Amino acid sequence: MDIKESKTKSLLGPLEEEIEFFFSNFFGTAYPTVYRKELCWKPPTDVYETEKNFVVILELAQTKVEEVSILFQEGVLIIRGIRKTVSPPERRRYHKMEINYGPFERKIAIPGGVDIENLSAHYREGFLEIRLPKRQVPPVNILEIEVE
């Protein structure tokens, strides 16, 4: 969640939850097409840093690896894909529907240099883990310059 999104959520949190509750209980969907601000959903994501890596983990249950693309461009990690719905064998009447389907996208600014030659991604048990090794910056020699 970026800073702007975080501030908006903190201001609209309870109101947003009430609107979602209203629409999901009366119209069968949390976001009707008139209310939906975005075309893509955003999978839950963790971003953290270790001594050697930046690590991004996305929850992508029931998403096929072939349906996911990862791009690193100008310090921004972009993950796109689609989680397709599975047609049920019988007719359903939902009482609550929170699982998102369709296209998704996450853009994550990485706060440091990355060794782009050694990026890695692994998908296991519904979680996509992307490791971005930190680029080792050589120590800077400090030279004092006298002003004449």
mmCIF file of the C-alpha atoms, coordinates in Angstrom:
data_MODEL
# 
_entry.id   MODEL 
# 
loop_
_atom_site.group_PDB 
_atom_site.id 
_atom_site.type_symbol 
_atom_site.label_atom_id 
_atom_site.label_alt_id 
_atom_site.label_comp_id 
_atom_site.label_asym_id 
_atom_site.label_entity_id 
_atom_site.label_seq_id 
_atom_site.pdbx_PDB_ins_code 
_atom_site.Cartn_x 
_atom_site.Cartn_y 
_atom_site.Cartn_z 
_atom_site.occupancy 
_atom_site.B_iso_or_equiv 
_atom_site.pdbx_formal_charge 
_atom_site.auth_seq_id 
_atom_site.auth_comp_id 
_atom_site.auth_asym_id 
_atom_site.auth_atom_id 
_atom_site.pdbx_PDB_model_num 
ATOM 1   C CA . MET A 1 1   ? 0.000   0.000   0.000   1.00 0.00 ? 1   MET A CA 1 
ATOM 2   C CA . ASP A 1 2   ? 1.546   3.292   -1.002  1.00 0.00 ? 2   ASP A CA 1 
ATOM 3   C CA . ILE A 1 3   ? 1.508   6.369   1.256   1.00 0.00 ? 3   ILE A CA 1 
ATOM 4   C CA . LYS A 1 4   ? -1.346  8.109   -0.608  1.00 0.00 ? 4   LYS A CA 1 
ATOM 5   C CA . GLU A 1 5   ? -3.458  4.928   -0.534  1.00 0.00 ? 5   GLU A CA 1 
ATOM 6   C CA . SER A 1 6   ? -2.647  4.444   3.170   1.00 0.00 ? 6   SER A CA 1 
ATOM 7   C CA . LYS A 1 7   ? -3.734  8.003   4.065   1.00 0.00 ? 7   LYS A CA 1 
ATOM 8   C CA . THR A 1 8   ? -6.971  7.627   2.098   1.00 0.00 ? 8   THR A CA 1 
ATOM 9   C CA . LYS A 1 9   ? -7.739  4.283   3.755   1.00 0.00 ? 9   LYS A CA 1 
ATOM 10  C CA . SER A 1 10  ? -7.109  5.736   7.239   1.00 0.00 ? 10  SER A CA 1 
ATOM 11  C CA . LEU A 1 11  ? -9.499  8.608   6.532   1.00 0.00 ? 11  LEU A CA 1 
ATOM 12  C CA . LEU A 1 12  ? -12.188 6.540   4.813   1.00 0.00 ? 12  LEU A CA 1 
ATOM 13  C CA . GLY A 1 13  ? -11.666 3.209   6.606   1.00 0.00 ? 13  GLY A CA 1 
ATOM 14  C CA . PRO A 1 14  ? -14.969 2.915   8.510   1.00 0.00 ? 14  PRO A CA 1 
ATOM 15  C CA . LEU A 1 15  ? -16.957 4.583   5.724   1.00 0.00 ? 15  LEU A CA 1 
ATOM 16  C CA . GLU A 1 16  ? -15.377 2.280   3.113   1.00 0.00 ? 16  GLU A CA 1 
ATOM 17  C CA . GLU A 1 17  ? -16.238 -0.767  5.252   1.00 0.00 ? 17  GLU A CA 1 
ATOM 18  C CA . GLU A 1 18  ? -19.863 0.383   5.601   1.00 0.00 ? 18  GLU A CA 1 
ATOM 19  C CA . ILE A 1 19  ? -20.195 0.912   1.845   1.00 0.00 ? 19  ILE A CA 1 
ATOM 20  C CA . GLU A 1 20  ? -18.691 -2.543  1.164   1.00 0.00 ? 20  GLU A CA 1 
ATOM 21  C CA . PHE A 1 21  ? -21.063 -4.113  3.728   1.00 0.00 ? 21  PHE A CA 1 
ATOM 22  C CA . PHE A 1 22  ? -24.073 -2.369  2.187   1.00 0.00 ? 22  PHE A CA 1 
ATOM 23  C CA . PHE A 1 23  ? -23.271 -3.405  -1.381  1.00 0.00 ? 23  PHE A CA 1 
ATOM 24  C CA . SER A 1 24  ? -22.188 -6.958  -0.540  1.00 0.00 ? 24  SER A CA 1 
ATOM 25  C CA . ASN A 1 25  ? -25.318 -7.656  1.501   1.00 0.00 ? 25  ASN A CA 1 
ATOM 26  C CA . PHE A 1 26  ? -27.864 -5.970  -0.734  1.00 0.00 ? 26  PHE A CA 1 
ATOM 27  C CA . PHE A 1 27  ? -26.415 -6.190  -4.228  1.00 0.00 ? 27  PHE A CA 1 
ATOM 28  C CA . GLY A 1 28  ? -24.213 -9.295  -3.983  1.00 0.00 ? 28  GLY A CA 1 
ATOM 29  C CA . THR A 1 29  ? -20.960 -7.478  -4.756  1.00 0.00 ? 29  THR A CA 1 
ATOM 30  C CA . ALA A 1 30  ? -18.740 -5.167  -2.727  1.00 0.00 ? 30  ALA A CA 1 
ATOM 31  C CA . TYR A 1 31  ? -18.170 -2.812  -5.649  1.00 0.00 ? 31  TYR A CA 1 
ATOM 32  C CA . PRO A 1 32  ? -20.851 -2.229  -8.258  1.00 0.00 ? 32  PRO A CA 1 
ATOM 33  C CA . THR A 1 33  ? -19.542 -1.010  -11.603 1.00 0.00 ? 33  THR A CA 1 
ATOM 34  C CA . VAL A 1 34  ? -20.623 2.571   -10.847 1.00 0.00 ? 34  VAL A CA 1 
ATOM 35  C CA . TYR A 1 35  ? -18.654 2.656   -7.583  1.00 0.00 ? 35  TYR A CA 1 
ATOM 36  C CA . ARG A 1 36  ? -15.545 0.699   -8.651  1.00 0.00 ? 36  ARG A CA 1 
ATOM 37  C CA . LYS A 1 37  ? -12.614 3.091   -8.902  1.00 0.00 ? 37  LYS A CA 1 
ATOM 38  C CA . GLU A 1 38  ? -10.166 0.685   -10.503 1.00 0.00 ? 38  GLU A CA 1 
ATOM 39  C CA . LEU A 1 39  ? -10.331 -2.068  -13.055 1.00 0.00 ? 39  LEU A CA 1 
ATOM 40  C CA . CYS A 1 40  ? -7.650  -4.137  -11.314 1.00 0.00 ? 40  CYS A CA 1 
ATOM 41  C CA . TRP A 1 41  ? -7.621  -5.598  -7.832  1.00 0.00 ? 41  TRP A CA 1 
ATOM 42  C CA . LYS A 1 42  ? -4.516  -5.529  -5.679  1.00 0.00 ? 42  LYS A CA 1 
ATOM 43  C CA . PRO A 1 43  ? -3.403  -8.786  -4.060  1.00 0.00 ? 43  PRO A CA 1 
ATOM 44  C CA . PRO A 1 44  ? -2.273  -8.575  -0.424  1.00 0.00 ? 44  PRO A CA 1 
ATOM 45  C CA . THR A 1 45  ? 1.459   -7.847  -0.465  1.00 0.00 ? 45  THR A CA 1 
ATOM 46  C CA . ASP A 1 46  ? 4.331   -7.796  2.014   1.00 0.00 ? 46  ASP A CA 1 
ATOM 47  C CA . VAL A 1 47  ? 7.519   -5.875  1.226   1.00 0.00 ? 47  VAL A CA 1 
ATOM 48  C CA . TYR A 1 48  ? 10.531  -6.104  3.507   1.00 0.00 ? 48  TYR A CA 1 
ATOM 49  C CA . GLU A 1 49  ? 14.275  -5.757  3.476   1.00 0.00 ? 49  GLU A CA 1 
ATOM 50  C CA . THR A 1 50  ? 17.015  -8.032  4.793   1.00 0.00 ? 50  THR A CA 1 
ATOM 51  C CA . GLU A 1 51  ? 20.725  -7.395  4.929   1.00 0.00 ? 51  GLU A CA 1 
ATOM 52  C CA . LYS A 1 52  ? 21.172  -8.742  1.389   1.00 0.00 ? 52  LYS A CA 1 
ATOM 53  C CA . ASN A 1 53  ? 17.740  -8.512  -0.315  1.00 0.00 ? 53  ASN A CA 1 
ATOM 54  C CA . PHE A 1 54  ? 14.539  -6.612  -0.857  1.00 0.00 ? 54  PHE A CA 1 
ATOM 55  C CA . VAL A 1 55  ? 11.740  -9.181  -0.675  1.00 0.00 ? 55  VAL A CA 1 
ATOM 56  C CA . VAL A 1 56  ? 8.204   -8.908  -2.046  1.00 0.00 ? 56  VAL A CA 1 
ATOM 57  C CA . ILE A 1 57  ? 5.564   -11.539 -1.264  1.00 0.00 ? 57  ILE A CA 1 
ATOM 58  C CA . LEU A 1 58  ? 2.119   -11.567 -2.901  1.00 0.00 ? 58  LEU A CA 1 
ATOM 59  C CA . GLU A 1 59  ? -0.822  -13.771 -1.987  1.00 0.00 ? 59  GLU A CA 1 
ATOM 60  C CA . LEU A 1 60  ? -2.046  -15.206 -5.312  1.00 0.00 ? 60  LEU A CA 1 
ATOM 61  C CA . ALA A 1 61  ? -4.029  -18.342 -4.494  1.00 0.00 ? 61  ALA A CA 1 
ATOM 62  C CA . GLN A 1 62  ? -5.537  -20.092 -7.539  1.00 0.00 ? 62  GLN A CA 1 
ATOM 63  C CA . THR A 1 63  ? -3.443  -18.003 -9.931  1.00 0.00 ? 63  THR A CA 1 
ATOM 64  C CA . LYS A 1 64  ? -1.458  -19.897 -12.557 1.00 0.00 ? 64  LYS A CA 1 
ATOM 65  C CA . VAL A 1 65  ? 2.219   -19.021 -12.946 1.00 0.00 ? 65  VAL A CA 1 
ATOM 66  C CA . GLU A 1 66  ? 1.677   -18.593 -16.699 1.00 0.00 ? 66  GLU A CA 1 
ATOM 67  C CA . GLU A 1 67  ? -0.842  -15.833 -15.938 1.00 0.00 ? 67  GLU A CA 1 
ATOM 68  C CA . VAL A 1 68  ? 1.692   -13.671 -14.019 1.00 0.00 ? 68  VAL A CA 1 
ATOM 69  C CA . SER A 1 69  ? 4.298   -11.281 -15.416 1.00 0.00 ? 69  SER A CA 1 
ATOM 70  C CA . ILE A 1 70  ? 7.015   -9.509  -13.450 1.00 0.00 ? 70  ILE A CA 1 
ATOM 71  C CA . LEU A 1 71  ? 8.860   -6.453  -14.713 1.00 0.00 ? 71  LEU A CA 1 
ATOM 72  C CA . PHE A 1 72  ? 11.537  -4.359  -12.990 1.00 0.00 ? 72  PHE A CA 1 
ATOM 73  C CA . GLN A 1 73  ? 11.918  -0.932  -14.550 1.00 0.00 ? 73  GLN A CA 1 
ATOM 74  C CA . GLU A 1 74  ? 13.602  2.224   -13.240 1.00 0.00 ? 74  GLU A CA 1 
ATOM 75  C CA . GLY A 1 75  ? 13.472  1.125   -9.610  1.00 0.00 ? 75  GLY A CA 1 
ATOM 76  C CA . VAL A 1 76  ? 9.847   -0.036  -9.735  1.00 0.00 ? 76  VAL A CA 1 
ATOM 77  C CA . LEU A 1 77  ? 8.735   -3.671  -9.526  1.00 0.00 ? 77  LEU A CA 1 
ATOM 78  C CA . ILE A 1 78  ? 5.550   -4.263  -11.548 1.00 0.00 ? 78  ILE A CA 1 
ATOM 79  C CA . ILE A 1 79  ? 3.583   -7.481  -11.056 1.00 0.00 ? 79  ILE A CA 1 
ATOM 80  C CA . ARG A 1 80  ? 0.596   -8.097  -13.342 1.00 0.00 ? 80  ARG A CA 1 
ATOM 81  C CA . GLY A 1 81  ? -1.608  -11.059 -13.941 1.00 0.00 ? 81  GLY A CA 1 
ATOM 82  C CA . ILE A 1 82  ? -5.068  -12.482 -13.899 1.00 0.00 ? 82  ILE A CA 1 
ATOM 83  C CA . ARG A 1 83  ? -6.911  -14.839 -11.585 1.00 0.00 ? 83  ARG A CA 1 
ATOM 84  C CA . LYS A 1 84  ? -9.608  -16.505 -13.650 1.00 0.00 ? 84  LYS A CA 1 
ATOM 85  C CA . THR A 1 85  ? -12.905 -17.550 -12.165 1.00 0.00 ? 85  THR A CA 1 
ATOM 86  C CA . VAL A 1 86  ? -13.822 -21.200 -12.247 1.00 0.00 ? 86  VAL A CA 1 
ATOM 87  C CA . SER A 1 87  ? -17.321 -21.885 -13.498 1.00 0.00 ? 87  SER A CA 1 
ATOM 88  C CA . PRO A 1 88  ? -19.222 -23.685 -10.742 1.00 0.00 ? 88  PRO A CA 1 
ATOM 89  C CA . PRO A 1 89  ? -21.039 -26.909 -11.616 1.00 0.00 ? 89  PRO A CA 1 
ATOM 90  C CA . GLU A 1 90  ? -24.180 -25.679 -9.848  1.00 0.00 ? 90  GLU A CA 1 
ATOM 91  C CA . ARG A 1 91  ? -25.989 -22.364 -9.482  1.00 0.00 ? 91  ARG A CA 1 
ATOM 92  C CA . ARG A 1 92  ? -24.841 -20.288 -6.502  1.00 0.00 ? 92  ARG A CA 1 
ATOM 93  C CA . ARG A 1 93  ? -26.422 -17.574 -4.413  1.00 0.00 ? 93  ARG A CA 1 
ATOM 94  C CA . TYR A 1 94  ? -23.651 -15.758 -2.568  1.00 0.00 ? 94  TYR A CA 1 
ATOM 95  C CA . HIS A 1 95  ? -24.113 -14.431 0.949   1.00 0.00 ? 95  HIS A CA 1 
ATOM 96  C CA . LYS A 1 96  ? -20.627 -12.918 1.057   1.00 0.00 ? 96  LYS A CA 1 
ATOM 97  C CA . MET A 1 97  ? -18.059 -12.565 -1.699  1.00 0.00 ? 97  MET A CA 1 
ATOM 98  C CA . GLU A 1 98  ? -14.592 -11.284 -0.827  1.00 0.00 ? 98  GLU A CA 1 
ATOM 99  C CA . ILE A 1 99  ? -12.290 -13.187 -3.176  1.00 0.00 ? 99  ILE A CA 1 
ATOM 100 C CA . ASN A 1 100 ? -11.246 -11.067 -6.137  1.00 0.00 ? 100 ASN A CA 1 
ATOM 101 C CA . TYR A 1 101 ? -10.964 -12.426 -9.656  1.00 0.00 ? 101 TYR A CA 1 
ATOM 102 C CA . GLY A 1 102 ? -9.854  -10.843 -12.890 1.00 0.00 ? 102 GLY A CA 1 
ATOM 103 C CA . PRO A 1 103 ? -6.789  -8.772  -13.698 1.00 0.00 ? 103 PRO A CA 1 
ATOM 104 C CA . PHE A 1 104 ? -4.490  -7.532  -10.936 1.00 0.00 ? 104 PHE A CA 1 
ATOM 105 C CA . GLU A 1 105 ? -1.517  -5.227  -10.752 1.00 0.00 ? 105 GLU A CA 1 
ATOM 106 C CA . ARG A 1 106 ? 0.928   -4.085  -8.090  1.00 0.00 ? 106 ARG A CA 1 
ATOM 107 C CA . LYS A 1 107 ? 3.605   -1.425  -8.561  1.00 0.00 ? 107 LYS A CA 1 
ATOM 108 C CA . ILE A 1 108 ? 6.207   -1.291  -5.809  1.00 0.00 ? 108 ILE A CA 1 
ATOM 109 C CA . ALA A 1 109 ? 9.006   1.264   -5.629  1.00 0.00 ? 109 ALA A CA 1 
ATOM 110 C CA . ILE A 1 110 ? 12.176  -0.412  -4.384  1.00 0.00 ? 110 ILE A CA 1 
ATOM 111 C CA . PRO A 1 111 ? 14.053  1.957   -2.044  1.00 0.00 ? 111 PRO A CA 1 
ATOM 112 C CA . GLY A 1 112 ? 17.612  1.148   -3.115  1.00 0.00 ? 112 GLY A CA 1 
ATOM 113 C CA . GLY A 1 113 ? 19.954  -0.226  -5.741  1.00 0.00 ? 113 GLY A CA 1 
ATOM 114 C CA . VAL A 1 114 ? 19.144  -3.685  -7.098  1.00 0.00 ? 114 VAL A CA 1 
ATOM 115 C CA . ASP A 1 115 ? 21.432  -6.272  -8.694  1.00 0.00 ? 115 ASP A CA 1 
ATOM 116 C CA . ILE A 1 116 ? 19.219  -6.899  -11.731 1.00 0.00 ? 116 ILE A CA 1 
ATOM 117 C CA . GLU A 1 117 ? 21.357  -9.827  -12.908 1.00 0.00 ? 117 GLU A CA 1 
ATOM 118 C CA . ASN A 1 118 ? 20.313  -11.956 -9.914  1.00 0.00 ? 118 ASN A CA 1 
ATOM 119 C CA . LEU A 1 119 ? 16.583  -11.347 -9.396  1.00 0.00 ? 119 LEU A CA 1 
ATOM 120 C CA . SER A 1 120 ? 14.540  -14.441 -8.551  1.00 0.00 ? 120 SER A CA 1 
ATOM 121 C CA . ALA A 1 121 ? 10.884  -15.367 -8.201  1.00 0.00 ? 121 ALA A CA 1 
ATOM 122 C CA . HIS A 1 122 ? 9.284   -18.504 -6.733  1.00 0.00 ? 122 HIS A CA 1 
ATOM 123 C CA . TYR A 1 123 ? 5.610   -19.469 -6.570  1.00 0.00 ? 123 TYR A CA 1 
ATOM 124 C CA . ARG A 1 124 ? 4.637   -21.930 -3.830  1.00 0.00 ? 124 ARG A CA 1 
ATOM 125 C CA . GLU A 1 125 ? 1.361   -22.759 -2.133  1.00 0.00 ? 125 GLU A CA 1 
ATOM 126 C CA . GLY A 1 126 ? -0.402  -19.627 -3.398  1.00 0.00 ? 126 GLY A CA 1 
ATOM 127 C CA . PHE A 1 127 ? 2.387   -17.176 -2.558  1.00 0.00 ? 127 PHE A CA 1 
ATOM 128 C CA . LEU A 1 128 ? 4.688   -15.470 -5.057  1.00 0.00 ? 128 LEU A CA 1 
ATOM 129 C CA . GLU A 1 129 ? 8.028   -14.480 -3.522  1.00 0.00 ? 129 GLU A CA 1 
ATOM 130 C CA . ILE A 1 130 ? 10.316  -12.133 -5.431  1.00 0.00 ? 130 ILE A CA 1 
ATOM 131 C CA . ARG A 1 131 ? 13.860  -11.547 -4.192  1.00 0.00 ? 131 ARG A CA 1 
ATOM 132 C CA . LEU A 1 132 ? 15.743  -8.502  -5.401  1.00 0.00 ? 132 LEU A CA 1 
ATOM 133 C CA . PRO A 1 133 ? 19.391  -8.690  -4.264  1.00 0.00 ? 133 PRO A CA 1 
ATOM 134 C CA . LYS A 1 134 ? 20.797  -5.365  -3.153  1.00 0.00 ? 134 LYS A CA 1 
ATOM 135 C CA . ARG A 1 135 ? 23.475  -3.914  -5.382  1.00 0.00 ? 135 ARG A CA 1 
ATOM 136 C CA . GLN A 1 136 ? 26.712  -3.585  -3.499  1.00 0.00 ? 136 GLN A CA 1 
ATOM 137 C CA . VAL A 1 137 ? 27.909  -0.025  -3.821  1.00 0.00 ? 137 VAL A CA 1 
ATOM 138 C CA . PRO A 1 138 ? 31.700  0.323   -3.593  1.00 0.00 ? 138 PRO A CA 1 
ATOM 139 C CA . PRO A 1 139 ? 32.860  2.539   -0.739  1.00 0.00 ? 139 PRO A CA 1 
ATOM 140 C CA . VAL A 1 140 ? 33.394  6.131   -1.717  1.00 0.00 ? 140 VAL A CA 1 
ATOM 141 C CA . ASN A 1 141 ? 36.858  7.560   -1.180  1.00 0.00 ? 141 ASN A CA 1 
ATOM 142 C CA . ILE A 1 142 ? 36.569  10.881  0.563   1.00 0.00 ? 142 ILE A CA 1 
ATOM 143 C CA . LEU A 1 143 ? 38.911  13.562  -0.584  1.00 0.00 ? 143 LEU A CA 1 
ATOM 144 C CA . GLU A 1 144 ? 38.948  16.941  1.043   1.00 0.00 ? 144 GLU A CA 1 
ATOM 145 C CA . ILE A 1 145 ? 39.313  19.792  -1.433  1.00 0.00 ? 145 ILE A CA 1 
ATOM 146 C CA . GLU A 1 146 ? 40.731  23.081  -0.320  1.00 0.00 ? 146 GLU A CA 1 
ATOM 147 C CA . VAL A 1 147 ? 39.202  26.295  -1.568  1.00 0.00 ? 147 VAL A CA 1 
ATOM 148 C CA . GLU A 1 148 ? 41.770  28.809  -2.856  1.00 0.00 ? 148 GLU A CA 1 
# 
